[in-house]
Amino acid sequence: MVSAPLTPEQRKRMAEAQVYIQGAGSIGLWLSIQAALHARAANRPLNIVIFERRPSHTREHALWVNPTWFKDKMHPDTHIPGLTDSTKSIQIRANALEHLLLEKAQALGVTVIRSQKISDWCDSLLKINQDDFWQRSKYETAIAEGKKAWLKEIFRLTPNADRFIGTDGSHSLMRELFFQAEPIHRRIIRRVVQLSLEIDLSEHPKVRLDSAYPTAGLFDFKAIAHVDAREGQTSRLTARFFVDETTYARLQKPDGTPIASATNPLISDHLLDHPLLSQKLRYSLSNWIQQVERKLTKELGHPYSVNLSKAKLNTISLEHTQAPTFWQRISRRGRPFDIALEGDAQEFTPFYSSLNSSMGTACDLAKALSVNDPQKRKPLFDRYVRNTRRHRTWLACWLWLKNIILTFLTWVQSLTGWVSLTLRQWSFQHASNMHAKTDLLPSPCVRLTATKAHEASLQGAFIQQFRFRTASRIGLGSNSSCPDNSVYNEESRELRRARHAKP
């Protein structure tokens, strides 16, 4: 993808921009909406420009949006049907969410400029031909210089902008350029084994796969599935299994590098029989594939079998990244500039409600962005930093408590399984002992009368009868051991009559 040249209208909007946002994802669009609403409520003009490298909304993975995380902080005039009017968590695709936010942002006058890939800007600005850089160090140096040149070009195109916000994801360029002096805190929180399948829909031109594939309660490892859906074409269905450290280590080399990486995955016709896969992982993978085949058979109307020859398996290490500093004020040509990070650029916590928490803190940042006076804006940024740090502390405590609860539930589940197994073993052993003792006892079909039976004899007969019935019930004996059932029934009546007889 080559960056599209800026049109005269886009250059004009950039020259008038007061707020520049890098990244038109969910957080960037949500932030621009909140800032525009606050500025409109205060009758202040505010021109916002967003740069985005993708030409369109192409990400189709499922997201969970919980409005309770940000409903109390967002502007009262925020009305987005299907999002802000919900009272509970909703599942929505990433492209559908971005489309809703884009319509609202454009209605408020926000300018979104797409197809602006930074690497293409670097190459065009420095006239770099990558084939000439056979030494990687020289190429990386050239790219670093190109990023600085891109920043200078952005400053030149936006002479009136004094608020620059980075919402460009966990690999943020804005963070790299403005906060490179601060080390990024990194911590591995998830180890993932990813299995990707190809689903051929060429014979079904109107079929489009959804993302609701079974991922809970079926496997030894928790899984999240998403689909790169293409109508009537080959779609890639991917499941990410959160595995333990032992299972993950089997797929690593002694030096810690992955044997199966995203660029070099495992591909085999007998993938599930690979010796590096643990038994638990093999069970989870095969179980998920069976569930997918059942669902596809139901959706397509005929039996469907997954072709494992095109399946890919690789490992991913998900890191929690956190920028210690996410706002600073710099001076350029005698003017104060506010630089801030939001979303995954500020803190990335995969699969832990990063989207919802970032939408909440973005509401505080929007209040500061809507103020044009730098002196009045500074206290709002200070408040934003305090609230965000407080929110980080609360979120860390919540995640810590959640991990403890999950660990406790896992321990309870393991204990329950051990108790159940022990009881089954004890029951089997007890039944075996009863069977052995029953074989040594005389036949219970002995005629007894109430007048001649002694109390001890009656008690012994009851015990024999109980053992006989128990052995018959569990399959260790049968009524065939009693040659005459009528005699047995008559004895039972006599025993009951003697038991209730008055002394």
Order of alpha helices (4+ residues) and beta strands (2+ residues): alpha-beta-alpha-beta-beta-beta-alpha-beta-alpha-alpha-beta-alpha-beta-beta-beta-alpha-alpha-beta-beta-beta-beta-alpha-alpha-alpha-alpha
